[in-house]
């Protein structure tokens, strides 16, 4: 269950996603938070360069492997605007990060993109636990879902339901 004190981290993820969109990138943002509630690192999508592995969740997994002990990683939480893709879910599990909390699910994003006529991605969208069954995952977070949807609508030129 997502607690009220976690919503600021999720709002920051949406802000980072909006920042990514403002510089011509796909709208995704993530925040890595330690067991004590402190923000350790954050990032936004950077795939516009052509390197489609530059997802914020993947970058935070790599950062955590370089800067945190295994115990610190296991106690940390990754907050993110969208549920991890299979690549990011695998990276998360391989480095031993703890809980994931996402605003919008992969299924929601897939439905939105289909509604907007966006061609399918080269990798199938799967729930995190289909890739990393041992990871605790929570989401979607209804309070912020429409904010994330609106960013994807802006990217792909559709209309929002607001």
C-alpha positions as CSV (number, residue, x, y, z in Angstrom):
1,X,0.0,0.0,0.0
2,X,1.4,3.4,-1.0
3,X,1.5,5.8,1.9
4,X,0.8,9.5,1.8
5,X,4.4,10.3,2.6
6,X,5.5,8.5,-0.5
7,X,3.4,10.7,-2.8
8,X,6.0,13.5,-3.0
9,X,8.5,10.9,-4.5
10,X,5.9,9.9,-7.0
11,X,5.1,13.5,-7.9
12,X,8.9,14.1,-8.4
13,X,8.8,11.2,-10.9
14,X,6.1,12.9,-12.8
15,X,8.1,16.1,-12.8
16,X,11.1,14.3,-14.1
17,X,9.0,12.7,-16.8
18,X,7.7,16.2,-17.8
19,X,11.3,17.4,-17.8
20,X,12.2,14.6,-20.2
21,X,9.3,15.5,-22.5
22,X,10.3,19.2,-22.4
23,X,13.7,18.3,-23.9
24,X,12.3,16.0,-26.6
25,X,12.5,12.7,-24.8
26,X,9.9,10.1,-23.8
27,X,8.2,11.0,-20.5
28,X,9.6,8.7,-17.8
29,X,11.2,9.7,-14.5
30,X,12.4,7.7,-11.4
31,X,13.7,8.3,-7.9
32,X,15.8,6.0,-5.8
33,X,15.0,6.4,-2.0
34,X,17.0,4.8,0.8
35,X,15.5,3.0,3.8
36,X,15.6,6.2,5.8
37,X,13.5,8.0,3.3
38,X,16.3,10.1,1.8
39,X,16.5,10.6,-2.0
40,X,19.7,9.0,-3.1
41,X,19.5,9.5,-6.9
42,X,17.0,10.4,-9.6
43,X,16.9,10.4,-13.4
44,X,14.7,10.8,-16.4
45,X,14.5,9.1,-19.7
46,X,17.4,9.8,-22.1
47,X,16.5,7.6,-25.1
48,X,16.2,10.5,-27.7
49,X,19.9,10.1,-28.4
50,X,19.1,6.8,-30.0
51,X,20.3,4.6,-27.2
52,X,17.0,3.0,-26.1
53,X,18.6,1.5,-23.0
54,X,18.9,4.9,-21.3
55,X,15.8,4.4,-19.1
56,X,15.9,6.0,-15.7
57,X,15.2,2.7,-13.9
58,X,18.1,1.1,-15.6
59,X,20.4,4.0,-14.7
60,X,19.3,3.9,-11.1
61,X,20.0,0.2,-10.9
62,X,23.5,0.8,-12.3
63,X,24.0,3.7,-9.9
64,X,22.9,1.6,-6.9
65,X,25.3,-1.2,-7.8
66,X,28.2,1.3,-7.8
67,X,27.3,3.3,-4.7
68,X,25.3,1.1,-2.3
69,X,25.9,-2.1,-0.4
70,X,23.7,-5.1,-1.1
71,X,21.8,-4.5,2.2
72,X,21.2,-0.9,1.3
73,X,20.0,-1.8,-2.1
74,X,17.6,-4.4,-0.7
75,X,16.1,-1.9,1.7
76,X,15.7,0.9,-1.0
77,X,12.6,1.8,-3.0
78,X,12.5,2.8,-6.6
79,X,9.6,5.2,-7.4
80,X,8.8,5.7,-11.0
81,X,6.3,7.3,-13.3
82,X,5.7,4.0,-15.3
83,X,6.1,0.4,-14.4
84,X,9.6,-1.0,-15.3
85,X,10.0,-2.5,-18.7
86,X,11.4,-6.0,-18.9
87,X,15.0,-4.7,-19.3
88,X,14.7,-2.4,-16.3
89,X,12.9,-5.1,-14.2
90,X,15.8,-7.5,-14.9
91,X,18.4,-4.9,-14.0
92,X,16.5,-4.0,-10.8
93,X,16.4,-7.7,-9.7
94,X,20.0,-8.5,-10.8
95,X,21.4,-5.7,-8.5
96,X,19.1,-6.7,-5.7
97,X,17.1,-3.5,-5.3
98,X,14.0,-3.6,-3.1
99,X,10.5,-2.4,-3.7
100,X,9.2,-0.7,-6.8
101,X,6.3,1.8,-6.7
102,X,5.0,3.0,-10.0
103,X,2.3,5.5,-11.0
104,X,1.1,3.9,-14.3
105,X,1.2,0.2,-15.2
106,X,2.7,-1.3,-18.4
107,X,-0.8,-2.4,-19.3
108,X,-2.2,1.1,-18.9
109,X,0.7,2.6,-21.0
110,X,0.2,-0.1,-23.7
111,X,-3.5,0.7,-23.9
112,X,-2.9,4.5,-24.1
113,X,-0.3,4.0,-26.9
114,X,-2.7,1.7,-28.8
115,X,-5.5,4.3,-28.5
116,X,-3.0,6.9,-29.8
117,X,-2.0,4.7,-32.8
118,X,1.6,4.3,-31.7
119,X,3.3,1.3,-33.3
120,X,4.2,-1.5,-30.9
121,X,7.6,-1.4,-29.2
122,X,10.2,-4.1,-30.2
123,X,10.0,-5.6,-26.6
124,X,6.7,-6.8,-25.2
125,X,5.4,-4.9,-22.1
126,X,5.3,-7.3,-19.2
127,X,4.4,-6.8,-15.5
128,X,7.6,-6.6,-13.4
129,X,6.8,-9.8,-11.5
130,X,6.7,-11.7,-14.8
131,X,10.4,-10.8,-15.2
132,X,11.4,-10.5,-11.6
133,X,9.0,-12.6,-9.4
134,X,10.8,-11.8,-6.1
135,X,10.5,-8.0,-6.3
136,X,7.7,-6.3,-4.3
137,X,5.8,-4.1,-6.7
138,X,3.0,-1.6,-5.9
139,X,1.0,0.5,-8.3
140,X,-0.7,2.0,-10.1
141,X,-1.3,5.1,-8.0
142,X,-4.7,6.5,-9.2
143,X,-4.0,10.0,-7.9
144,X,-1.3,10.6,-10.5
145,X,-2.2,8.3,-13.4
146,X,-3.9,11.0,-15.4
147,X,-0.9,13.2,-15.1
148,X,1.3,10.5,-16.6
149,X,-1.3,9.7,-19.3
150,X,-1.4,13.4,-20.2
151,X,2.4,13.5,-20.8
152,X,2.2,10.5,-23.2
153,X,-0.8,12.2,-25.0
154,X,1.4,15.3,-25.4
155,X,4.3,13.3,-26.8
156,X,2.1,11.4,-29.3
157,X,-0.2,14.2,-30.3
158,X,-3.5,12.8,-29.0
159,X,-6.1,14.4,-26.8
160,X,-6.4,14.0,-23.1
161,X,-9.6,12.8,-21.3
162,X,-9.4,15.7,-18.8
